[in-house]
Structure formats: C-alpha cells, structure tokens
Amino acid sequence: MTVKTDDGAMPGEYRVTVSKTVDEGATTTTAQFDMAAPAKPAKYKSVIPQKYSKPETSGLTATVKKGGPNKADLVLTE
C-alpha cells in the first residue's frame, strides 16, 4: 500500500481568485418564524469586486514551491 504524504497543489505559478459574500435577506430568525408564510430565500451580495472572482480578471498570482513553506500575500486594490 502506498501512502501519499504530499497533499496540496503541485509546485508552480497559479492564478488566484478571491470571493466573499454576505447574506442580505434570509428571514429565519425566531421573531419572524411563521408557518403560514414561507421564509424568504437567502439573497447573497458580493463584498469584494467581481473582477477578483475570475482567474482571467483577478490579476492575482501565487507561486507554490516544493517543500514549502508557501504563503501568499494578496493585495486587493479596489
């Protein structure tokens, strides 16, 4: 049996994406719970500019080195 101990990305240069969303409309709090009225579905809003959510437009990269340690300091300019 072979045990793999090198989990993670292969060494190389990678394009990076970043995203974060917040819930803007869920209505499932105790005070608003009503069996007769269906809960409003969650509505999510991005809090980071959309350009960072796609590898083609983010402009962000990170290099993975064999044996590490690997750290990426990402700077979002918008």
MODELLER restraints for C-alpha pairs under 7 A, 6 or more apart:
rsr = mdl.restraints
at = mdl.atoms
rsr.add(forms.Gaussian(group=physical.xy_distance, feature=features.Distance(at['CA:10:A'], at['CA:64:A']), mean=7.00, stdev=0.5))
rsr.add(forms.Gaussian(group=physical.xy_distance, feature=features.Distance(at['CA:11:A'], at['CA:64:A']), mean=4.69, stdev=0.5))
rsr.add(forms.Gaussian(group=physical.xy_distance, feature=features.Distance(at['CA:11:A'], at['CA:65:A']), mean=5.03, stdev=0.5))
rsr.add(forms.Gaussian(group=physical.xy_distance, feature=features.Distance(at['CA:11:A'], at['CA:66:A']), mean=5.37, stdev=0.5))
rsr.add(forms.Gaussian(group=physical.xy_distance, feature=features.Distance(at['CA:12:A'], at['CA:63:A']), mean=5.62, stdev=0.5))
rsr.add(forms.Gaussian(group=physical.xy_distance, feature=features.Distance(at['CA:12:A'], at['CA:64:A']), mean=5.22, stdev=0.5))
rsr.add(forms.Gaussian(group=physical.xy_distance, feature=features.Distance(at['CA:12:A'], at['CA:65:A']), mean=6.74, stdev=0.5))
rsr.add(forms.Gaussian(group=physical.xy_distance, feature=features.Distance(at['CA:13:A'], at['CA:61:A']), mean=6.86, stdev=0.5))
rsr.add(forms.Gaussian(group=physical.xy_distance, feature=features.Distance(at['CA:13:A'], at['CA:62:A']), mean=5.81, stdev=0.5))
rsr.add(forms.Gaussian(group=physical.xy_distance, feature=features.Distance(at['CA:13:A'], at['CA:63:A']), mean=4.41, stdev=0.5))
rsr.add(forms.Gaussian(group=physical.xy_distance, feature=features.Distance(at['CA:13:A'], at['CA:64:A']), mean=6.36, stdev=0.5))
rsr.add(forms.Gaussian(group=physical.xy_distance, feature=features.Distance(at['CA:14:A'], at['CA:61:A']), mean=5.42, stdev=0.5))
rsr.add(forms.Gaussian(group=physical.xy_distance, feature=features.Distance(at['CA:14:A'], at['CA:62:A']), mean=5.30, stdev=0.5))
rsr.add(forms.Gaussian(group=physical.xy_distance, feature=features.Distance(at['CA:14:A'], at['CA:63:A']), mean=6.17, stdev=0.5))
rsr.add(forms.Gaussian(group=physical.xy_distance, feature=features.Distance(at['CA:15:A'], at['CA:55:A']), mean=5.59, stdev=0.5))
rsr.add(forms.Gaussian(group=physical.xy_distance, feature=features.Distance(at['CA:15:A'], at['CA:60:A']), mean=5.84, stdev=0.5))
rsr.add(forms.Gaussian(group=physical.xy_distance, feature=features.Distance(at['CA:15:A'], at['CA:61:A']), mean=4.41, stdev=0.5))
rsr.add(forms.Gaussian(group=physical.xy_distance, feature=features.Distance(at['CA:15:A'], at['CA:62:A']), mean=6.54, stdev=0.5))
rsr.add(forms.Gaussian(group=physical.xy_distance, feature=features.Distance(at['CA:16:A'], at['CA:55:A']), mean=5.93, stdev=0.5))
rsr.add(forms.Gaussian(group=physical.xy_distance, feature=features.Distance(at['CA:16:A'], at['CA:60:A']), mean=5.20, stdev=0.5))
rsr.add(forms.Gaussian(group=physical.xy_distance, feature=features.Distance(at['CA:16:A'], at['CA:61:A']), mean=5.20, stdev=0.5))
rsr.add(forms.Gaussian(group=physical.xy_distance, feature=features.Distance(at['CA:16:A'], at['CA:62:A']), mean=6.68, stdev=0.5))
rsr.add(forms.Gaussian(group=physical.xy_distance, feature=features.Distance(at['CA:17:A'], at['CA:52:A']), mean=5.48, stdev=0.5))
rsr.add(forms.Gaussian(group=physical.xy_distance, feature=features.Distance(at['CA:17:A'], at['CA:53:A']), mean=5.03, stdev=0.5))
rsr.add(forms.Gaussian(group=physical.xy_distance, feature=features.Distance(at['CA:17:A'], at['CA:54:A']), mean=5.79, stdev=0.5))
rsr.add(forms.Gaussian(group=physical.xy_distance, feature=features.Distance(at['CA:17:A'], at['CA:55:A']), mean=5.63, stdev=0.5))
rsr.add(forms.Gaussian(group=physical.xy_distance, feature=features.Distance(at['CA:17:A'], at['CA:58:A']), mean=6.22, stdev=0.5))
rsr.add(forms.Gaussian(group=physical.xy_distance, feature=features.Distance(at['CA:18:A'], at['CA:52:A']), mean=5.43, stdev=0.5))
rsr.add(forms.Gaussian(group=physical.xy_distance, feature=features.Distance(at['CA:18:A'], at['CA:53:A']), mean=5.35, stdev=0.5))
rsr.add(forms.Gaussian(group=physical.xy_distance, feature=features.Distance(at['CA:19:A'], at['CA:48:A']), mean=6.17, stdev=0.5))
rsr.add(forms.Gaussian(group=physical.xy_distance, feature=features.Distance(at['CA:19:A'], at['CA:52:A']), mean=6.82, stdev=0.5))
rsr.add(forms.Gaussian(group=physical.xy_distance, feature=features.Distance(at['CA:19:A'], at['CA:53:A']), mean=5.50, stdev=0.5))
rsr.add(forms.Gaussian(group=physical.xy_distance, feature=features.Distance(at['CA:20:A'], at['CA:46:A']), mean=5.83, stdev=0.5))
rsr.add(forms.Gaussian(group=physical.xy_distance, feature=features.Distance(at['CA:20:A'], at['CA:47:A']), mean=5.88, stdev=0.5))
rsr.add(forms.Gaussian(group=physical.xy_distance, feature=features.Distance(at['CA:20:A'], at['CA:48:A']), mean=6.20, stdev=0.5))
rsr.add(forms.Gaussian(group=physical.xy_distance, feature=features.Distance(at['CA:21:A'], at['CA:44:A']), mean=5.93, stdev=0.5))
rsr.add(forms.Gaussian(group=physical.xy_distance, feature=features.Distance(at['CA:21:A'], at['CA:45:A']), mean=5.27, stdev=0.5))
rsr.add(forms.Gaussian(group=physical.xy_distance, feature=features.Distance(at['CA:21:A'], at['CA:46:A']), mean=4.34, stdev=0.5))
rsr.add(forms.Gaussian(group=physical.xy_distance, feature=features.Distance(at['CA:21:A'], at['CA:47:A']), mean=5.70, stdev=0.5))
rsr.add(forms.Gaussian(group=physical.xy_distance, feature=features.Distance(at['CA:22:A'], at['CA:44:A']), mean=5.45, stdev=0.5))
rsr.add(forms.Gaussian(group=physical.xy_distance, feature=features.Distance(at['CA:22:A'], at['CA:45:A']), mean=5.47, stdev=0.5))
rsr.add(forms.Gaussian(group=physical.xy_distance, feature=features.Distance(at['CA:22:A'], at['CA:46:A']), mean=6.61, stdev=0.5))
rsr.add(forms.Gaussian(group=physical.xy_distance, feature=features.Distance(at['CA:23:A'], at['CA:42:A']), mean=6.16, stdev=0.5))
rsr.add(forms.Gaussian(group=physical.xy_distance, feature=features.Distance(at['CA:23:A'], at['CA:43:A']), mean=5.64, stdev=0.5))
rsr.add(forms.Gaussian(group=physical.xy_distance, feature=features.Distance(at['CA:23:A'], at['CA:44:A']), mean=4.61, stdev=0.5))
rsr.add(forms.Gaussian(group=physical.xy_distance, feature=features.Distance(at['CA:23:A'], at['CA:45:A']), mean=6.58, stdev=0.5))
rsr.add(forms.Gaussian(group=physical.xy_distance, feature=features.Distance(at['CA:24:A'], at['CA:42:A']), mean=6.83, stdev=0.5))
rsr.add(forms.Gaussian(group=physical.xy_distance, feature=features.Distance(at['CA:24:A'], at['CA:43:A']), mean=5.25, stdev=0.5))
rsr.add(forms.Gaussian(group=physical.xy_distance, feature=features.Distance(at['CA:24:A'], at['CA:44:A']), mean=5.70, stdev=0.5))
rsr.add(forms.Gaussian(group=physical.xy_distance, feature=features.Distance(at['CA:24:A'], at['CA:45:A']), mean=6.67, stdev=0.5))
rsr.add(forms.Gaussian(group=physical.xy_distance, feature=features.Distance(at['CA:25:A'], at['CA:40:A']), mean=7.00, stdev=0.5))
rsr.add(forms.Gaussian(group=physical.xy_distance, feature=features.Distance(at['CA:25:A'], at['CA:42:A']), mean=5.20, stdev=0.5))
rsr.add(forms.Gaussian(group=physical.xy_distance, feature=features.Distance(at['CA:25:A'], at['CA:43:A']), mean=5.17, stdev=0.5))
rsr.add(forms.Gaussian(group=physical.xy_distance, feature=features.Distance(at['CA:26:A'], at['CA:40:A']), mean=5.75, stdev=0.5))
rsr.add(forms.Gaussian(group=physical.xy_distance, feature=features.Distance(at['CA:26:A'], at['CA:41:A']), mean=5.74, stdev=0.5))
rsr.add(forms.Gaussian(group=physical.xy_distance, feature=features.Distance(at['CA:26:A'], at['CA:42:A']), mean=4.35, stdev=0.5))
rsr.add(forms.Gaussian(group=physical.xy_distance, feature=features.Distance(at['CA:26:A'], at['CA:43:A']), mean=6.80, stdev=0.5))
rsr.add(forms.Gaussian(group=physical.xy_distance, feature=features.Distance(at['CA:27:A'], at['CA:39:A']), mean=5.54, stdev=0.5))
rsr.add(forms.Gaussian(group=physical.xy_distance, feature=features.Distance(at['CA:27:A'], at['CA:40:A']), mean=5.53, stdev=0.5))
rsr.add(forms.Gaussian(group=physical.xy_distance, feature=features.Distance(at['CA:28:A'], at['CA:39:A']), mean=6.31, stdev=0.5))
rsr.add(forms.Gaussian(group=physical.xy_distance, feature=features.Distance(at['CA:49:A'], at['CA:78:A']), mean=6.96, stdev=0.5))
rsr.add(forms.Gaussian(group=physical.xy_distance, feature=features.Distance(at['CA:51:A'], at['CA:57:A']), mean=5.32, stdev=0.5))
rsr.add(forms.Gaussian(group=physical.xy_distance, feature=features.Distance(at['CA:51:A'], at['CA:58:A']), mean=5.30, stdev=0.5))
rsr.add(forms.Gaussian(group=physical.xy_distance, feature=features.Distance(at['CA:52:A'], at['CA:58:A']), mean=4.13, stdev=0.5))
rsr.add(forms.Gaussian(group=physical.xy_distance, feature=features.Distance(at['CA:62:A'], at['CA:72:A']), mean=5.89, stdev=0.5))
rsr.add(forms.Gaussian(group=physical.xy_distance, feature=features.Distance(at['CA:64:A'], at['CA:70:A']), mean=6.02, stdev=0.5))
